[in-house]
């Protein structure tokens, strides 16, 4: 917008008059969506435009941001038009047509259908109104179907067009209906207002209009945790609590959109070039595409349209970069005509090579001479991820756009076109997002619309979220690729235990020396207490962890009240388990050291596969128990460390969290399988073993049979 006071017309871009009347078939005037009043009726000094210009006609020839080249005195002003929202079937197109003809004060009459207008102020004519008399009563009053709540169609006359540019969304889209729209929820159900007309709104950080009203609209949680307007209470049985804490509802429930939005806004060639989110499809045309994803200030991942901005500006003496007007860029484009080529074959020139960027910056250095908006000539070119400029020797330099404090993209929030639960990401399980090749993490995202070769530079959506592709692939292997196989692995372990008991049976119980009677102490009370703490905590961890992994949300709800509560229990019990493992390591590490006699035991697998020959006498722990001990220590430490990292996930890079999560799952499943085997060996496979963990004692016959070396050392 032009300032009120300017030294010359060259300093102005969009005046208040332009705001009201500037028209393009593909881009209606800004005032088309503004109901009038305020800046459409009064200037910045509080004067009514038409009256003040009639009294001071010379203002139209001065660089006044409110009056330059205006015809307010002939067109009238745009008074507040309540019917734009509150009259069903209001004709927005008829209103636009009047604005394009400079017939401002007649726009409301025609839009409401109260009459027709012949003549155009723009064409130098005096408009004449022919009223639709059937709408008027004999006493001169008018009969209109005015409604309290604006119909969706009226909202969409403005928001359908404007939002499609920013987000590619539509409401009432038959190809991709919003589940709320299908249930009869209207715009004002979520965006209510009082008599002050301060409509409730969400929060798009890119947009700064009425930030005081941010997050005043009905959120997903407001409705789906209370049942507002009959909304289903969202249970999310099969969704891990960590996802609900770090991923916005819209991210999963808007998996794709069906109308192309604007992906690239390029003004580098002196014209406004718009390319859509669906290659080869015009903005606003049908076409499937997925949102981009960003982590917002609330700590959650949200879906957005990451619109790429390509533009020229000038860095003034104070260091601020000011975007150049199209009319300021065009003369430079004329100077380098022929030097800027079409490198990607789309029929449009692309400023993408170092030579082309240098040529444009040098041309701007010439054309900006004498420009009153520029107090220091230092043109720059902004194209993510760099800001390009010329040094004192005319050589091209570049710096990071964020470090330079300029915008090379804008993230427009996507919050409509909500899919039903059965169509949301995650409805098909972890594979919807984590499987190799899934679009959520591994789909392409455009970084640069045209690099030096004229081709787009792409990255994965995982990279867009700050997650390395390796980390995303690793976690995907653990939770998506291997998820069904983890269950099969545990079933195979159970089957192996049963088969071993049936085929091999108890471990040499018949070989015990009947001459040995009485008991001998094997474990002190502190050892038994730690073992019991580890056992109980591991069982709780296994129940909660496997339930989270396999999506047994209803079980967690019945046991703990919710998946979130189960996750808290999992974390708390995990700390107890971790502490027990540390104590065990300190207490038993000497007993766990392998000795020469252990190799003979290992050679015959301790006789568990049918060998009945003589085995070397074993110490306090046999070789198998020692290996299991070190497996518990290393696995327990791994589970503990990765568990702590997952507890602190909000403070860590997502790549670290993903790798920690993958390791945690793999170690946990292996640990559960190992504990099943350990429990079998300590009970059915070796009768008399389990009592040592409850009483601390075993029979002397058992000790001599299984741990002859240790038994001998006790005498």
C-alpha positions in Angstrom: 0.0 0.0 0.0 1.2 3.5 -0.9 2.0 5.8 2.0 -0.3 8.8 2.5 2.5 11.3 1.8 4.9 10.7 -1.1 7.4 12.8 -2.9 6.6 11.5 -6.4 4.3 8.8 -8.0 7.4 6.6 -8.4 7.3 5.9 -4.7 3.7 4.5 -4.9 2.6 1.0 -5.9 -1.0 0.3 -4.7 -3.1 3.4 -3.8 -6.4 3.3 -1.9 -8.1 4.0 -5.3 -6.2 1.0 -6.9 -7.3 -1.1 -3.9 -10.9 -0.4 -4.7 -10.9 -0.5 -8.5 -7.8 -2.4 -9.8 -9.2 -5.3 -11.8 -7.9 -8.3 -13.8 -10.1 -11.1 -15.0 -7.9 -13.6 -13.1 -7.5 -11.3 -10.1 -10.5 -9.3 -8.8 -9.9 -6.1 -7.0 -9.0 -6.2 -3.3 -12.2 -4.4 -2.5 -14.3 -7.2 -4.0 -14.1 -9.0 -0.7 -14.1 -6.0 1.6 -17.7 -5.1 2.7 -17.0 -1.4 2.6 -16.7 1.3 5.3 -13.4 2.2 6.9 -10.6 2.6 4.4 -13.1 2.2 1.5 -15.1 5.1 2.7 -12.8 7.5 4.5 -9.2 8.6 3.9 -6.4 8.4 6.5 -7.4 11.8 7.9 -11.0 10.8 8.4 -12.4 12.6 5.4 -15.0 11.0 3.1 -13.3 10.4 -0.2 -16.0 11.6 -2.6 -16.8 14.8 -0.6 -13.2 15.7 0.0 -12.0 15.2 -3.5 -15.0 17.2 -4.9 -13.8 20.0 -2.7 -10.1 19.5 -3.5 -9.9 18.1 -7.1 -6.2 19.0 -7.3 -5.4 16.0 -5.0 -5.9 13.6 -7.9 -2.8 15.0 -9.5 -0.6 14.9 -6.4 1.3 11.8 -5.0 -1.2 11.4 -2.2 -1.7 7.7 -1.4 -5.4 8.2 -0.9 -6.2 10.3 -4.0 -3.6 9.9 -6.7 -5.3 9.4 -10.2 -8.6 8.7 -8.4 -12.2 9.6 -9.4 -13.8 9.3 -5.9 -15.9 12.4 -6.6 -17.6 10.6 -9.6 -17.6 7.0 -8.4 -18.8 7.6 -4.8 -17.4 5.4 -2.0 -18.0 1.9 -0.8 -20.2 2.1 2.3 -20.5 -0.9 4.5 -22.6 -3.5 2.7 -24.1 -5.9 5.3 -25.9 -7.8 2.6 -22.6 -9.1 1.1 -22.7 -11.7 3.9 -26.3 -11.7 5.2 -28.3 -12.0 1.9 -28.4 -15.5 0.4 -27.7 -15.5 -3.3 -25.9 -12.1 -3.2 -24.1 -11.7 -6.5 -20.4 -11.2 -5.9 -19.7 -11.2 -9.6 -22.1 -8.4 -10.2 -20.5 -6.4 -7.4 -17.0 -7.0 -9.0 -18.3 -5.8 -12.3 -19.4 -2.5 -10.8 -16.0 -2.0 -9.1 -14.2 -2.6 -12.3 -16.4 0.1 -13.9 -15.6 2.5 -11.1 -19.3 2.4 -10.1 -18.5 2.1 -6.4 -21.5 3.6 -4.8 -23.8 1.4 -7.0 -22.0 -1.9 -6.3 -24.1 -2.8 -3.3 -27.4 -2.1 -5.1 -26.5 -4.4 -8.0 -24.9 -7.1 -5.8 -28.1 -7.4 -3.7 -30.2 -7.5 -6.9 -32.1 -4.3 -5.9 -31.6 -2.9 -9.4 -29.5 -2.8 -12.5 -27.0 -0.1 -13.6 -26.3 1.2 -17.0 -23.3 3.3 -17.6 -19.7 3.3 -16.4 -17.7 6.0 -14.5 -14.6 4.4 -16.0 -15.9 5.1 -19.5 -16.7 8.7 -18.5 -20.5 8.0 -18.2 -23.0 8.8 -15.5 -24.5 5.6 -14.3 -28.3 5.2 -14.2 -30.1 2.8 -11.9 -33.2 0.9 -12.8 -34.7 -0.6 -9.6 -36.3 -4.0 -9.3 -39.7 -2.8 -8.2 -41.0 -6.2 -7.3 -38.7 -6.2 -4.3 -40.2 -2.9 -2.9 -43.3 -2.5 -0.9 -45.8 0.4 -1.6 -44.4 2.3 1.4 -40.9 2.2 -0.1 -39.5 -0.4 2.2 -37.8 -3.4 0.7 -38.4 -7.1 1.2 -35.3 -9.2 1.3 -34.5 -12.6 2.8 -31.9 -11.4 5.3 -30.4 -14.1 7.5 -28.6 -13.8 10.8 -25.9 -16.4 10.1 -24.0 -15.9 6.7 -24.5 -18.9 4.4 -21.4 -20.8 3.4 -21.9 -19.8 -0.2 -21.5 -16.1 0.8 -18.3 -16.9 2.8 -16.9 -18.7 -0.2 -17.5 -15.9 -2.6 -14.4 -14.3 -1.0 -12.7 -17.1 0.9 -13.0 -19.8 -1.8 -11.0 -17.7 -4.3 -8.5 -16.2 -1.9 -7.8 -19.4 0.1 -7.4 -21.5 -3.1 -4.5 -19.2 -4.0 -2.9 -19.7 -0.6 -3.9 -23.2 0.3 -5.5 -24.9 -2.6 -8.6 -25.7 -0.6 -12.3 -25.4 -1.2 -15.3 -25.9 0.9 -18.2 -27.9 -0.7 -15.7 -29.6 -3.0 -17.5 -32.7 -4.4 -14.2 -34.4 -5.2 -12.9 -34.0 -1.7 -15.7 -33.1 0.7 -14.8 -32.0 4.2 -16.3 -34.4 6.7 -17.7 -31.4 8.7 -19.3 -29.9 5.6 -20.9 -33.3 4.8 -22.4 -33.2 8.3 -24.0 -29.8 7.8 -21.4 -27.8 9.8 -21.3 -24.3 8.5 -18.4 -21.8 8.4 -19.8 -19.8 11.3 -20.2 -22.9 13.5 -16.4 -22.9 13.9 -15.9 -19.2 13.2 -18.6 -17.4 15.3 -18.7 -13.8 16.1 -20.6 -11.3 18.2 -22.3 -8.1 17.1 -18.8 -6.6 16.9 -18.2 -8.9 13.8 -14.8 -10.0 15.2 -14.9 -13.4 13.7 -13.1 -16.2 15.5 -10.0 -17.3 13.7 -7.2 -19.8 13.9 -3.5 -19.0 13.6 -1.4 -18.8 10.5 2.0 -17.4 11.5 2.6 -16.2 7.9 -0.5 -13.9 8.1 -0.6 -11.1 10.6 -4.1 -9.7 10.3 -5.9 -9.5 13.6 -3.3 -11.5 15.6 -5.3 -10.6 18.7 -8.0 -13.0 17.5 -5.6 -15.9 17.0 -6.8 -19.3 18.2 -10.3 -18.0 19.1 -12.2 -20.4 16.8 -13.4 -23.8 17.7 -10.4 -26.3 17.6 -10.6 -30.0 16.9 -10.1 -30.6 20.6 -12.9 -28.2 21.5 -15.4 -30.3 19.7 -14.1 -33.8 19.7 -13.3 -33.9 23.4 -16.6 -32.4 24.5 -19.1 -33.6 21.8 -19.9 -30.0 20.7 -22.5 -29.9 18.0 -22.8 -33.7 18.2 -19.1 -34.3 17.4 -17.8 -37.8 17.9 -15.5 -38.1 21.0 -12.1 -38.9 19.5 -10.5 -41.9 21.2 -7.5 -42.7 19.1 -7.1 -46.2 20.5 -4.4 -47.2 18.0 -2.4 -43.9 18.0 0.6 -43.6 20.3 0.3 -40.8 22.8 3.5 -39.2 21.5 1.9 -38.7 18.1 -1.1 -36.9 19.7 1.3 -34.6 21.6 3.5 -33.7 18.6 1.3 -33.9 15.6 -1.7 -31.6 14.9 -5.0 -33.2 14.2 -5.1 -31.7 10.7 -1.8 -33.4 9.8 -3.4 -36.8 9.8 -6.9 -35.8 8.9 -6.0 -33.8 5.8 -3.9 -36.4 4.0 -4.3 -34.7 0.6 -6.2 -32.0 -1.2 -8.0 -32.1 -4.5 -7.7 -28.5 -5.8 -4.4 -27.0 -6.9 -3.1 -24.1 -5.0 -0.3 -21.6 -5.7 3.1 -23.2 -5.1 5.4 -20.6 -6.7 5.0 -16.8 -6.9 7.7 -15.5 -9.1 8.0 -11.8 -10.0 11.7 -11.9 -11.2 10.7 -11.2 -14.8 8.6 -8.1 -14.1 5.3 -10.0 -14.3 3.5 -12.1 -11.7 4.0 -15.8 -12.5 2.0 -18.3 -10.6 2.7 -22.0 -10.7 0.5 -24.5 -8.9 1.0 -27.3 -6.4 0.1 -29.8 -9.1 2.6 -29.6 -12.0 0.9 -28.8 -15.3 -2.3 -27.9 -13.6 -3.6 -24.3 -13.3 -4.2 -22.8 -9.8 -7.7 -23.6 -8.8 -8.1 -26.6 -11.1 -8.7 -30.2 -9.8 -5.6 -32.0 -8.9 -4.4 -34.2 -6.0 -1.5 -33.1 -3.9 -0.1 -33.5 -0.4 0.6 -30.7 2.0 4.0 -29.8 3.3 4.7 -30.1 7.0 6.3 -27.7 9.5 6.7 -27.6 13.2 5.0 -24.6 14.6 5.5 -22.6 17.8 3.1 -25.0 19.7 5.6 -27.8 19.2 3.3 -29.7 16.8 3.7 -30.6 13.2 1.1 -28.9 11.0 0.2 -29.2 7.3 0.9 -26.1 5.2 1.3 -25.0 1.6 4.9 -23.9 1.5 4.6 -21.2 -1.1 8.0 -20.4 -2.7 8.6 -16.7 -3.3 11.1 -15.5 -6.0 11.7 -11.8 -6.1 14.0 -8.8 -6.5 14.5 -6.2 -3.9 17.0 -3.4 -2.9 19.0 -3.3 0.3 18.7 0.3 1.5 21.3 2.2 3.5 19.7 1.0 6.8 20.3 -2.6 5.8 16.7 -3.5 5.2 15.7 -5.2 2.0 12.7 -3.6 0.3 10.8 -5.6 -2.4 10.8 -3.8 -5.8 7.6 -3.1 -7.6 6.8 -4.9 -10.8 7.1 -1.6 -12.6 10.6 -1.2 -11.2 11.7 -4.6 -12.3 10.4 -4.5 -15.8 12.9 -1.9 -17.2 15.8 -4.1 -16.1 14.2 -7.1 -17.7 14.0 -5.1 -21.0 17.8 -4.4 -20.7 18.7 -8.1 -20.4 16.2 -9.4 -22.9 17.8 -12.3 -24.7 20.3 -13.0 -21.8 17.6 -14.6 -19.6 16.6 -17.9 -21.2 13.9 -20.5 -20.7 16.0 -23.4 -19.2 13.3 -25.8 -18.2 11.2 -25.7 -21.4 8.0 -24.2 -19.9 7.9 -21.3 -22.3 8.9 -18.8 -19.6 12.3 -17.2 -18.9 14.0 -18.3 -15.6 16.5 -16.2 -13.7 18.4 -19.2 -12.4 22.0 -19.3 -13.6 24.8 -17.2 -12.0 25.2 -15.3 -15.3 21.4 -14.5 -15.6 21.3 -13.4 -11.9 24.4 -11.2 -12.4 22.9 -9.7 -15.6 19.7 -8.8 -13.8 21.4 -7.3 -10.8 23.6 -5.2 -13.0 20.7 -4.0 -15.0 18.8 -3.0 -11.9 21.9 -1.1 -10.7 21.3 1.1 -13.8 17.5 1.3 -13.8 17.3 2.2 -10.1 19.3 5.4 -10.6 17.2 8.3 -9.6 14.5 6.1 -8.0 13.2 8.2 -5.0 12.4 5.0 -3.0 16.1 4.0 -3.1 18.6 5.8 -0.8 21.4 3.3 -1.8 21.5 1.2 -4.9 22.1 -2.4 -3.9 19.8 -4.7 -5.7 19.3 -8.3 -4.4 17.7 -11.4 -5.8 15.8 -13.8 -3.4 15.5 -17.4 -4.3 15.5 -20.0 -1.6 17.9 -20.8 0.0 20.0 -17.7 -1.0 19.9 -14.0 -1.2 22.1 -12.9 -4.2 23.9 -9.5 -4.5 26.9 -7.9 -6.1 30.0 -7.1 -4.2 32.1 -3.9 -4.8 33.8 -5.5 -7.8 30.5 -6.5 -9.4 31.0 -10.2 -8.6 28.0 -12.3 -7.5 27.8 -13.2 -3.8 25.2 -15.1 -1.9 24.1 -15.5 1.7 21.5 -17.5 3.5 18.0 -16.0 3.3 17.3 -16.6 7.0 20.5 -14.9 8.0 19.7 -12.0 5.7 16.3 -11.7 7.4 14.2 -12.0 4.2 11.4 -14.3 3.2 11.8 -16.8 0.5 8.7 -18.8 1.3 5.4 -18.4 3.1 3.7 -21.2 5.0 -0.1 -21.0 4.7 -1.9 -23.2 7.2 -4.2 -26.0 5.8 -7.1 -26.7 8.0 -10.1 -27.6 5.8 -10.9 -30.6 3.5 -10.8 -32.8 6.6 -11.1 -36.5 5.9 -13.1 -39.0 7.9 -11.2 -41.2 10.4 -11.2 -44.1 8.0 -9.4 -42.0 5.3 -6.9 -40.3 7.6 -3.3 -41.1 7.8 -2.8 -43.9 10.3 -6.1 -45.6 9.6 -4.0 -48.3 7.8 -1.5 -48.5 10.6 2.1 -47.3 10.9 2.8 -48.1 7.3 0.7 -45.2 6.1 3.5 -42.8 7.1 6.6 -44.9 8.0 6.7 -47.5 5.3 9.5 -47.1 2.7 8.2 -45.0 -0.1 5.3 -43.5 1.9 4.5 -40.0 0.8 4.4 -38.6 4.4 8.1 -39.0 5.1 9.6 -39.9 1.7 7.5 -37.9 -0.7 9.2 -35.0 -2.6 9.1 -31.4 -1.5 10.3 -28.6 -3.7 13.1 -26.4 -2.4 14.1 -24.4 -5.5 11.8 -24.2 -8.5 14.7 -24.0 -10.9 18.4 -24.5 -10.1 21.2 -23.6 -12.4 20.1 -26.4 -14.8 16.6 -25.1 -14.9 15.3 -28.2 -12.9 13.7 -28.1 -9.5 15.7 -29.0 -6.4 13.8 -31.4 -4.3 14.1 -32.9 -0.8 12.0 -35.4 1.1 9.3 -34.4 3.6 11.4 -36.0 6.3 14.2 -33.5 5.5 11.7 -30.7 5.5 10.9 -31.6 9.1 14.6 -31.8 10.0 14.7 -35.6 10.0 17.5 -37.3 8.1 16.3 -39.8 5.5 18.4 -42.5 7.2 16.7 -41.9 10.5 13.2 -41.9 8.9 14.1 -45.2 7.1 15.4 -46.8 10.2 12.4 -46.0 12.3 10.2 -47.1 9.4 12.0 -50.5 9.4 11.3 -50.9 13.1 7.6 -49.8 13.2 6.3 -50.5 9.7 8.3 -53.0 7.8 9.0 -55.3 10.8 5.8 -54.7 12.8 4.0 -57.8 11.6 7.2 -59.9 11.9 7.8 -58.8 15.5 4.5 -60.6 16.5 5.5 -63.7 14.4 8.9 -63.7 16.2 7.3 -63.8 19.6 4.9 -66.5 18.6 7.8 -68.6 17.2 9.7 -68.2 20.5 6.6 -69.5 22.4 6.3 -72.3 19.9 10.0 -73.2 20.4 9.5 -73.3 24.2 6.6 -75.7 23.9 8.4 -77.9 21.4 11.5 -78.1 23.5 9.5 -79.1 26.6 7.7 -81.8 24.6 10.7 -83.2 22.8 13.6 -82.7 25.2 11.9 -82.2 28.5 13.4 -81.1 31.9 17.1 -80.7 31.9 18.7 -83.9 33.3 16.7 -83.8 36.5 17.3 -87.6 36.8 21.0 -87.0 37.0 20.8 -85.3 40.4 22.8 -86.9 43.2 20.3 -88.4 45.7 22.9 -88.4 48.4 22.8 -84.7 48.6 20.1 -83.5 50.9 19.1 -80.2 52.4 19.4 -76.7 50.9 22.1 -74.1 50.2 21.8 -70.3 50.0 22.2 -69.1 46.4 21.0 -65.4 46.4 21.0 -62.8 49.1 17.8 -60.8 49.9 19.1 -57.7 48.0 19.7 -59.7 44.9 16.3 -61.3 45.0 14.7 -57.9 45.6 16.4 -56.4 42.6 15.6 -59.4 40.4 12.0 -59.1 41.4 11.9 -55.4 40.7 13.4 -56.0 37.3 11.0 -58.8 36.6 7.8 -56.9 37.6 8.9 -53.7 35.9 9.8 -55.6 32.7 6.4 -57.3 32.6 4.7 -53.9 32.9 7.0 -52.5 30.3 6.3 -55.4 27.9 2.5 -55.0 28.3 2.5 -51.3 27.7 5.2 -51.3 25.1 3.8 -54.1 23.0 0.4 -52.6 23.3 1.7 -49.3 21.9 3.7 -51.0 19.2 0.8 -53.2 18.0 -1.9 -50.7 18.5 -3.8 -52.4 21.4 -5.3 -49.1 22.5 -8.4 -50.5 24.0 -6.4 -52.8 26.3 -4.4 -49.8 27.5 -7.6 -47.8 28.0 -9.1 -50.6 30.1 -5.9 -51.0 32.2 -4.7 -47.4 32.5 -7.5 -45.2 31.4 -5.9 -43.9 28.2 -2.9 -44.4 26.0 -1.4 -41.3 27.4 -1.6 -42.6 30.9 -0.1 -45.9 29.8 2.8 -44.0 28.3 3.4 -42.1 31.5 3.4 -45.5 33.4 5.8 -46.9 30.8 8.2 -44.1 31.3 8.0 -44.2 35.1 8.4 -48.0 35.3 11.2 -47.8 32.7 13.2 -45.7 35.2 12.8 -48.4 37.9 13.9 -51.1 35.3 16.9 -49.0 34.3 18.0 -48.5 37.9 17.6 -52.3 38.6 19.8 -53.1 35.6 22.5 -50.7 36.9 22.4 -52.4 40.3 22.5 -55.8 38.7 25.6 -54.9 36.7 27.4 -53.6 39.7 26.5 -56.6 41.9 27.1 -59.5 39.4 29.6 -58.3 36.9 32.4 -60.5 38.4 30.1 -63.6 38.4 29.4 -62.8 34.7 32.9 -63.0 33.5 33.5 -66.0 31.2 36.0 -68.7 32.2 37.8 -71.5 30.4 35.3 -74.0 31.7 32.5 -72.1 30.0 33.6 -73.1 26.5 32.9 -76.7 27.0 29.4 -75.9 28.2 28.9 -73.6 25.1 30.2 -76.3 22.8 27.3 -78.6 23.7 24.8 -75.8 24.3 24.6 -76.8 28.0 22.9 -80.1 27.0 19.7 -78.3 26.1 19.6 -79.8 22.6 19.8 -83.4 23.8 23.5 -83.9 24.7 23.7 -86.1 27.9 27.5 -86.4 28.2 29.5 -84.8 31.0 29.8 -81.0 31.0 32.5 -79.0 32.7 31.6 -78.0 36.3 30.0 -74.5 36.2 30.5 -71.6 38.6 27.8 -69.6 40.2 26.4 -68.9 36.8 26.8 -71.2 33.8 28.0 -69.9 30.4 24.4 -69.4 29.1 23.4 -67.4 32.2 26.6 -65.3 31.8 25.8 -64.5 28.2 22.2 -63.8 29.1 23.4 -61.5 32.0 25.6 -59.4 29.6 22.7 -59.4 27.1 20.4 -58.0 29.9 23.0 -55.4 30.9 23.7 -54.2 27.3 20.1 -54.4 26.2 18.9 -52.8 29.5 21.3 -50.0 29.1 20.3 -49.5 25.5 16.6 -49.5 26.5 17.3 -47.1 29.3 19.3 -44.7 27.3 16.9 -44.7 24.3 14.0 -44.5 26.7 15.4 -41.4 28.4 15.9 -39.8 24.9 12.3 -40.6 24.1 11.1 -39.0 27.3 13.1 -35.9 26.4 12.0 -36.0 22.7 10.6 -32.5 22.7 14.1 -31.1 23.4 16.0 -33.2 20.9 16.4 -33.2 17.1 13.8 -35.4 15.5 16.5 -37.5 13.8 17.9 -38.4 17.3 14.3 -39.2 18.4 13.7 -41.4 15.4 16.9 -43.4 15.8 16.3 -43.8 19.5 12.8 -45.0 18.8 13.9 -47.6 16.3 16.6 -48.9 18.6 14.2 -49.0 21.5 11.6 -51.1 19.6 14.2 -53.6 18.3 15.8 -54.0 21.7 12.4 -54.3 23.4 11.1 -57.1 21.1 14.4 -59.0 21.4 14.2 -58.5 25.1 10.7 -59.9 25.4 11.7 -62.9 23.3 14.8 -63.5 25.5 12.8 -63.1 28.8 10.2 -65.7 27.5 13.1 -68.1 27.0 14.7 -67.2 30.3 11.5 -67.8 32.2 11.1 -71.2 30.6 14.6 -72.2 31.4 14.2 -71.1 35.0 11.0 -73.0 35.5 9.9 -76.0 33.4 13.3 -76.7 31.8 15.1 -76.7 35.1 12.9 -77.8 38.0 14.0 -76.3 41.3 15.5 -73.2 39.8 12.8 -70.6 40.4 12.6 -71.1 44.1 16.0 -69.4 44.4 14.5 -66.1 43.5 11.8 -66.4 46.2 13.5 -68.1 49.1 17.2 -67.5 48.1 17.9 -71.2 48.5 18.2 -74.2 46.3 18.6 -77.9 47.1 22.1 -79.2 47.4 21.4 -81.8 44.8 20.3 -79.1 42.3 23.4 -77.0 43.0 25.8 -79.9 42.5 24.1 -80.9 39.3 23.9 -77.5 37.6 26.7 -75.5 39.2 29.2 -78.1 40.4 32.1 -75.7 40.5 30.2 -73.2 42.7 28.9 -76.0 44.9 32.4 -77.3 45.5 33.6 -73.8 46.4 31.0 -73.4 49.0 32.5 -76.3 51.0 
